[in-house]
Amino acid sequence: MTVRFLEKIQAPLTALLRFLTRKTTPVLFNDLARLRPVSTVFGLDRGTPVDRYYIERFLGAQAELIRGRVLEIGDSHYSRRFGGDQVEAFEVLHAVAGNPAATLVGDLTDPATLPQGVMDCFICTQTLNCIFDLQRAVAGAEHLLKPGGTLLVTVSGISQVSRYDMERWGDYWRFTGAALGRLLSPVFGEVEVTSYGNLPAALAFLQGLAVEDLPDADLLDAVDADYPLVVCALARKA
């Protein structure tokens, strides 16, 4: 088999495996008595995690800003998906060496490890939760951007602990919209904060259900400010 053929069938096979997992281990959406979640990896093994549904909605709404030289954490999935031909250079930041996708190895809390004023857009999804020194991380994000550049940041509001992150660099924080706004505003000239989530979304996410497990995905679309599952912000460097 050629590499091209394997890449072509990977996505359909993954979708089929997730479908079979949902069918062979069905769940009752209103079953609140279980002590263990349906999935311990946020529903990723079953389909689309609920938090990613919101992250992708936010990035899709800001797609026109994903252009020029774009930086992302870990890989370039979202910059390629939402930026596409608008992106001149896909950059990937990773905290430690060893990620083959990384074009930059550096620490957001240490500006000396980061290039200054070179990025048009920085997509920073679900990362600030895992950095203890938040103020220095925000300063590092601003340090990376060109004047007028944009930070597209998402953070967890309601969530189980990410065991993967906890065992590597830590999982420290959960946010409200007010917290994210106050964190970013002293550093950036313009900040717009948006929260997504509601009670059914929070219950589904904490149980480890995927979007495809829900009786109706439209349940996720209502916004209840008291249940911020994902908090997002657009911050523009002055």
N, C-alpha and C positions, 0 to 999 in steps of 0.2 A: 504493500500500500504506500502511496506517496504521501508526503506531509500535507500537500494541498487537499487530498481526499480525506485524510483524517481530520483536518480542520473543518472541512465541509460538513462532516457527519457528527462532530462533537456536540454542537448546540442541539440538534434534534435528539441525540441520545440522552443528553442531560435532561431535556424536557420530558422525554419518555420515562426516565428513571424517577423523576419527581412526581409525575402523574401516577406511576405505579405505587410509589410510597403513599400518596394520598389515598389511593383506592384500597390498598391493603391495610392501612392503619387509619381508618376513618375516625373523625372526632365529632362529638356533639358540641355545637357552638356555645350552648348554654351550660355546659358541664363545668361548674366552678369548684367541685369538691376535690379535684386531683391535687396531690402534693408535689408532683413533678410536672414540668411543662411537656407539651407534646413534642417540642423540639428544644434542644439546649443550644442551638446555633441560630436562634432568632427566626426559625422557619426557612432558612436558606436551603435546607435539605428537602423541603416540600414544595418550594416555588419562590415567589417574590416576597421577601420580608416586608412587613407593613411599613417599617421606617423608610425603606428604599422607595416605596410608593410615593412618599411625601418628598424625599430628597430629589427624586427625579422630576416631580411636579415643579419644585422650586427652580431647579436648574433649567428645565425646559422654558419656564417663564423668563429666565434671564439669558437665554441662548445668544441673543445679539451681543452680549458683553463678552462672550467666550471667543475671543479673537486675538490675533497677534501672537505674541509669545505667551503661552499659557502653561502654568505650573499646576501640578496635581500631586497629591500624596499617594505614594505606593505604586500607582500605575496611571495610565492615561485614558482609562475607560470612558470617563464622563466627558473629558475635553474632546475626545474623538467623536463621541456620540452626539454631543450637543453643539460643539464648535465646528467640527468637520472642516470644510474648505476655508472657513474663516481663520483657522489657526495656521500660523506660519511656522511655529516651532512647538512641538509637544515636549514639555519638560516634566520630569518626575523627581520628586524629593523623597528621600528615605533617610531615616535617622541613623541607620548603621549600614556598613558595607555588606554586600552579599546579595542585594536585589538586582538581578540582571536588567530590570526595566528602568532602574534609576539613572538619571543623567546628573543628579546632584546628590551628594551625601552630606547632610548637615543637620544641625539641631536648631529648631525654631527659637529656642530660648538663648541661643548663642549667636548673635549677629556676625561674629568673626568667622563663622563657618558658612556664611551665606553670601551670595553676591548681592550687591546693593543697586536698587533702582533699575532692574532689568526686565521685570515681568509686567505685561499688560493686564493679566488676569491671574488670580490665584484661587483655585478651587480647593477648599479645605473642608472635607466632609468627615464628620464624626471623629475628629482628631483632638480638639481641645479638651474633650472629656478625659483624655489619656495623658495630659501634660499637667503636672502639678503647678508649675509657675506660670499661671495664665497671663499675667501682665507682660512678662518678658516674651512669651510666645506671640502675643498680639503685636508687640513692638517688632519682633522678628518678621512677622507677616508684612507689616508696613515697610520695613527695611527692604524687602524683596521687590516691592512694586515701584513702577515708574510713577511720577506725578500724574494724577488722573487715573491711575490704574485701579482695578476693582478687586476686592476680596469677596468671594462667594463662600460663605461659611455656614455649615450646618452642625448642630450639636444635639445630643440626646437630652430630652426632658424627662420622660418616663421610660425606664428601661431596666432590665435585669443587668447584672454585672457581665461584662464581656470577659469571659475567662481567658480567651486567647490573648487579649491585651493585658489583662491583669498579670499574667505569668511572664510577660515580656518587658513591658515598661510601665504598667499600672493603669488603673481605671479609677479616676478620682472624683469626677464631678457630674452633676446633673443640673440643667439650666432651666430658668424661666425666661420669657422674653425680656423682662425687666433686667435680669442679670446680664444677659448677653448685650443688651443695649448699653448698659453702664460700663461694661468691660471695654467695648469698642469705641465709644464716643470720645473719650479723652485723646485717643490716638488718631482717629480718622475724622476727616472734615464732614463727612456725610454718611449717615447710617440709617438703613431701613430694615426693621425687624419684622419677621412674619413667623407665626406659630401655626402648626398643623396638629390635628388630633382631636379625639373625642373619647367618650367612655367606651364604646364598643371597640374602637381602634386600640385603646390601651389594654383592654382585656385580651383581645386577640394577640397583641404583640407579646404581652407577658406570658401567655400560654404557649408561645412559640408557633402560632398559626401563620400560615402564608396567606397572601391576598387571595389565592385560588381556593383556600379552604372556606372562605366566608360565603354565607348564603347569598350575599349581594355586595359586590365591591363598592356600591354607592354608599354603603354604611360609613365608609372612610371619609366621604367628602364634606360632611358637616364639620364645622370648626367650633369647638368648645374651649374657651380660653382657660378653663379650669383643668383641662387635661392636655397640656402641651407635650405631645409625644416627640415631635421634632421641632426644634427652634432654628430658624434660618435668618441670615442677615446679609444684606448687600452693603458693603462698606467701601467708600471711595476715598483714595488718598488725595489729600488737598494738593 
